[in-house]
Amino acid sequence: MKPHETTPSPCDGELKSAIEAWRQQHRLREDDAVLLLVQLLKIHQDYWEALRKKDFPSFEPLRVDMGILLDVNRALYKQAQSLSVKLGKASRGKDVPTVTRTAGWLAALAGVLGGYLIGKVFQ
């Protein structure tokens, strides 16, 4: 097996000094199993950090798409506001015919009665 090779990071010195202080505090030998597990954890973290940096996709296409989506959203918002203003200014004149409540009830009653009679005829 190859020995573990990593590029030193700025935190490596701090990590080594913290591990050394912890080792001395608990009176652990240099080849203690716990220290080997700590070293294995460091190898694991370095491996995944390198993999993350290597295979991590670029955010540039996503950033471009989000910019386009934002522009489309702004244009749609302006058009919706313009339409809202135009609809608010539209005059509602007296010449617009309306249906009274009574006429609506009579039309609904006629529809129900007509449906019932048609059902009786074509049974």
C-alpha positions as CSV (number, residue, x, y, z in Angstrom):
1,M,0.0,0.0,0.0
2,K,1.1,3.5,-0.7
3,P,1.6,5.8,2.2
4,H,-1.0,8.5,2.6
5,E,-0.1,11.6,0.5
6,T,-1.9,14.9,1.1
7,T,-1.2,18.5,0.4
8,P,-0.8,20.4,3.6
9,S,-3.6,22.7,4.6
10,P,-3.4,25.7,6.8
11,C,-5.2,23.8,9.6
12,D,-2.8,20.9,9.6
13,G,-0.4,22.5,12.1
14,E,-3.2,23.4,14.4
15,L,-4.6,19.9,14.2
16,K,-1.2,18.3,14.9
17,S,-0.6,20.5,17.9
18,A,-4.1,19.8,19.2
19,I,-3.6,16.1,18.8
20,E,-0.2,16.3,20.5
21,A,-1.7,18.2,23.5
22,W,-4.6,15.7,23.7
23,R,-2.1,12.7,23.5
24,Q,0.0,14.2,26.3
25,Q,-3.1,15.0,28.4
26,H,-4.3,11.4,28.3
27,R,-0.7,9.9,28.4
28,L,-1.1,8.0,25.1
29,R,1.9,6.4,23.4
30,E,2.8,7.5,19.8
31,D,1.6,4.2,18.4
32,D,-1.7,3.9,20.4
33,A,-4.7,2.6,18.5
34,V,-6.7,5.7,19.1
35,L,-4.1,7.9,17.4
36,L,-4.1,5.4,14.5
37,L,-7.9,5.9,14.2
38,V,-7.4,9.7,14.3
39,Q,-4.9,9.4,11.4
40,L,-7.3,7.1,9.5
41,L,-10.0,9.8,10.0
42,K,-7.7,12.4,8.6
43,I,-7.0,10.3,5.6
44,H,-10.7,9.8,5.0
45,Q,-11.4,13.5,5.3
46,D,-8.5,14.4,2.9
47,Y,-9.8,11.8,0.4
48,W,-13.3,13.2,0.4
49,E,-12.1,16.8,0.3
50,A,-10.0,16.1,-2.8
51,L,-12.9,14.2,-4.4
52,R,-15.3,17.1,-3.7
53,K,-12.9,19.6,-5.2
54,K,-12.2,17.4,-8.3
55,D,-15.7,16.3,-9.2
56,F,-17.7,19.3,-8.0
57,P,-19.7,20.8,-11.0
58,S,-19.4,24.4,-11.9
59,F,-22.2,26.7,-10.8
60,E,-21.7,29.0,-13.8
61,P,-24.5,27.4,-16.0
62,L,-26.9,27.5,-13.0
63,R,-26.0,31.2,-12.4
64,V,-26.6,32.1,-16.1
65,D,-30.0,30.2,-16.1
66,M,-31.0,31.9,-12.8
67,G,-30.2,35.3,-14.4
68,I,-32.3,34.6,-17.4
69,L,-35.2,33.3,-15.2
70,L,-34.9,36.5,-13.1
71,D,-35.1,38.7,-16.3
72,V,-38.2,36.8,-17.5
73,N,-39.8,37.1,-14.1
74,R,-39.2,40.9,-14.1
75,A,-40.7,41.3,-17.6
76,L,-43.7,39.2,-16.6
77,Y,-44.2,41.3,-13.4
78,K,-44.1,44.5,-15.5
79,Q,-46.7,43.1,-17.9
80,A,-49.0,42.0,-15.1
81,Q,-48.8,45.4,-13.4
82,S,-49.5,47.1,-16.7
83,L,-52.5,44.8,-17.3
84,S,-53.7,45.4,-13.8
85,V,-53.6,49.2,-14.2
86,K,-55.4,49.0,-17.6
87,L,-58.1,46.8,-16.1
88,G,-58.5,49.1,-13.1
89,K,-58.9,52.1,-15.5
90,A,-61.5,50.4,-17.7
91,S,-64.8,52.1,-17.4
92,R,-67.7,50.1,-16.2
93,G,-70.5,51.9,-18.0
94,K,-74.2,51.5,-17.4
95,D,-74.7,49.8,-20.7
96,V,-73.3,46.5,-19.5
97,P,-76.2,44.1,-19.1
98,T,-76.4,42.2,-15.8
99,V,-78.4,39.1,-14.8
100,T,-80.7,39.5,-11.8
101,R,-80.7,37.0,-9.0
102,T,-84.3,36.0,-9.9
103,A,-83.5,35.4,-13.5
104,G,-80.6,33.2,-12.5
105,W,-82.8,31.1,-10.2
106,L,-85.4,30.7,-12.9
107,A,-82.8,29.6,-15.4
108,A,-81.4,27.0,-13.0
109,L,-84.9,25.7,-12.2
110,A,-85.7,25.5,-15.9
111,G,-82.4,23.5,-16.5
112,V,-83.2,21.1,-13.7
113,L,-86.8,20.6,-14.8
114,G,-85.7,20.2,-18.5
115,G,-83.1,17.6,-17.5
116,Y,-85.7,15.7,-15.5
117,L,-88.2,15.6,-18.3
118,I,-85.5,14.6,-20.9
119,G,-84.5,11.8,-18.6
120,K,-88.1,10.6,-18.3
121,V,-88.6,10.6,-22.1
122,F,-85.4,8.7,-23.0
123,Q,-85.5,6.1,-20.3
